[in-house]
């Protein structure tokens, strides 16, 4: 059934092939098929309607970029709007933090707590877990068993009914933990008592994050659960569990919309290693039941001048050191970055004064430093800690301070580019823009 709907979408896309002007009827048909697929995947009706409206409007109003066919243009809009639906991209800090787990019983909260402890442990952090689920008998044993497997200390007081007290004691006991994860009770329904308790635990623990765990199979109730927890403790990330099953997880998107957050992780099985960072592309493929949307987009993008800067990818936070290297290369031909930036419609986004105050010489030095990095480091700068900094500095013949400065510069760029989000996105041809502005 779902496969058929997926191919319905493909058929609709086929109808747009070879067209030179946007065909309103074909767009309508495509949107209708998309609606059917998304509703089938449990995406909330209102979200689907908003998405449809945006796609229709943009497809008919926006000019396809030069070199892009009508079909690719529409496809790209569909993709961008779907990515918007996924919410914010959530960064997972690999440093000291306290994470409070929220969710109803059976959502997979305890299992996910174990998985997270493993995740942070693998990143080289000292992890501690507190079991504050005083409602479900056996909750402590379950969590303890999971934690024992990976040698993570798990604090609990079986028999104690005051969850706040357990957290208080646990925090003392696990004060050496860099990452503290608190599993709370779920019960079956959202009772006031449950909400009161989680508020108290949140206040006491001063949690850095409050993540809501949702079963992928949860449909329309996801919104209500999210609203209730969000009101109480300000949810800042969603984890979708059981994505290894048949459910598409579309219900969780209303939790994302309700909390204004994004999806942090997805659970993909019952073992402690079955946890993955959220990837919007694979989530979208799954929602649509078609796997090649991303590659279609990529092919479309290749059609455009390779010199263009994909601001979209950068806005999603995918701005690695490697991207920065490429940027520095192409910017050399364009002039000072600040000048380029001042031409973008940034609105009231603040750009730190020193962020783009980088002379050509400094950029050259940055490239030399990056030449001393491994592929892994270029793709994921978060792995670069003290000993690596030392190695890179030695390799590049610079001081460690200079390597740190480069990393800081990259962070600032990344943050600033993220600030573009909501500007409408799209592809900016910086060179063309420079010409236009007489640069
Ligand atoms: P809690 O009541 O929210 O703490 O839920 P549990 O962690 O006890 O999980 C409920 C059930 O879901 C257990 O049988 C788990 O093994 C299972 N579970 C949790 N996460 C996943 C997942 O990502 N995939 C699968 N297949 N099962 C999961």
Boltz pocket constraint, residues with backbone or C-beta under 6 A from the ligand:
constraints:
  - pocket:
      binder: B
      contacts: [[A, 103], [A, 104], [A, 105], [A, 106], [A, 107], [A, 108], [A, 109], [A, 110], [A, 111], [A, 112], [A, 186], [A, 240], [A, 241], [A, 242], [A, 243], [A, 244], [A, 245], [A, 266], [A, 267], [A, 268], [A, 269], [A, 270], [A, 274]]
      max_distance: 6.0
